[in-house]
Amino acid sequence: MGTASKSSGAKATSHGIHGGFLRSAELYAHRPALEVPGTILTYDELRSRAMSLAASLRRATPSGGSPLTAVFAHRSATAYAGVLASLLAGHGYVPLNRTFPPERTRTMLLRSGCRSLIVDAESEPQLEAVLDLSEESLLILLPERTELSSLRSRWPQHTILGASDLEPAGNFEEKPVLPDSIAYLLFTSGSTGIPKGVMVAHRNVAHFVSLMTDRYCISEHDRFSQTFDMTFDLSAFDMFVAWERGACVCCPSDKTLINPAKFIQDVKLTVWFSVPSVGVFMKRLGALKAGEFPTLRWSLFCGEPLPAEIAESWSLAAPNSVVENLYGPTELTIACCHYRWRRGKSEEECLRGVVPIGDPFPGMDVLVVDEELTEVPPGKDGELLMTGPQLTLGYWQDPEKTATAFVVPPEKKQTYYRTGDRVRRPNEAGPMCYLGRLDHQIKIRGYRVELGEVESLLRQEAGVEVAVAIGWPVTASGAGGIEAFVMGNKLEPQTILKRLKRKLPAYAVPRRIHLLSDLPLNPNGKIDRGKLAKLLADLPQF
Amino acid sequence: MVLSVEDVRSLVLEKLQPSLEARGLRGEDIPDNYDLLTEGVIDSMGILQLISEVEARFRITVDFEDLDPENLTVIGPFCRHIAKKSLTVNR
């Protein structure tokens, strides 16, 4: 498929998105690059680990696979070294998450065609469920392990290397990277039931990182939060924007994230980046008090609509910081629009109590269109389409879905990505405001869920022809969870839920399955989701 | 209203019922030292959401200042902490 850039595939650059990390490692070798629970790694130490893994990948990855390496690690030094190692070895990284059901991880691994994996100690127990005896030969690197005899006898067809088998860092040779090669492949909810893999190029991320490091004047003294799992592309901001300028990535444990305020204070963060839901819960629990976070310079939010009252409360809690709302689907690389919160001024620019998504990043082009993909007049609503250097390469091995989402609108020559988001095109210089979705995609605490994916699995697992999933309860930033309805009364909701739990990430599993003998229809003969929502509202509060 | 540990535990089990059932666990089988987070029943934000729902249901305020995350994800200490803090009741 076409890309927006005319110079794609031109000269190779030794840089790639890991180039910033390598430059920082030269300039700031002894400064902290990463803090994970229990360890602080300097740039030199992290580079060493990454180079050792990269050299091992180069030497031993079986041929015939995709130019991708799976990083099956979570909030550990191995996770970050693994990401860097994949990039150094000329591969894109495919993050796998042990908090996902193993079956889903298995699907992602198979579809990505990775022939190499980097696995940390805590994810290792899941290998049993993720790998298969009939698998092609894989290279599995376990840098935290030295005793491997049981694993090797269990998986004789795979090459399993532990800490003592890895190549020395000095054996690594840097090679140039093409700007259009994949930096990472992230799977996102697919409405027909199968996750879609978004291919993000080095060139895409490089543009983003360059803008962000300048906009926020990042220096080696900065300390970044790392609240997003690696399977969430916003984590790429935390890593690559920090490392570009020699800053430190501060990765909390899952437990630490239960008290985000304490984390910010203990670690003396200067850059906070999270989904708005964290702010919402902190406020509800009284943790967002004025002046609490004096060390923060920037407070950034992305992933779901940002309630105005949270922006305001946070700006008071972090009085030395600037609050910004960022917007962007994975397909447009991390984030591509931003809006700065200005106390006393921004309130009147908000729509329905939600902070605007603002203006496109420099270099990115916006089009707000009607159903025929023609531009709407200023002040009118329509679907948001965008193009520019952050337009990604499309969906992995899925030309059909790619062609549907990446289109050339009439009267235009470039390919744009159809976000499926409804926005209001501003009059003159006003900011863009988000209105909602065009389809049945919802956000649950920032995570993207295609209701169609849940419905498809419901139909399959329940053996029914009709199933409906709706986001419930509706919150300012999306939905708190999912409620499902199926037609039929001979079914066992708990059994169905158990099966869904094996295939969907926890946030996408319906909280309840309601059995109905009839699903309400609207005058067009379509399922009346409004009526179903009313059914839920009328249930005794849970 | 004074909140008992049992009240809190009932509500927690009610909220987590689908997750627990999917693991083949019944509420009464869950031992006091069961760590909801490390067992994968709930994630960090889920814990925050749970605390928020407990506050709403019982109309209490949980003091977040001295919340020790290490212990809070274990069901026994979680319920005891909440019950203790409920002495500050919102009217």
Interface residues (C-beta under 8 A of the other chain):
Chain A: T99 D254 K255 T256 L257 I258 N259 A261 K262 S277 V278 F281 M282 R284 L285 G286 A287 R445 G480 Q494 L497 K498 K501 A506 V509 R511 R512 F542
Chain B: E14 P18 S19 E21 A22 L37 G40 I42 D43 S44 M45 G46 I47 L48 Q49 I51 S52 E55 T61 V62 D63 F64 L67 P69 E70 L72 T73
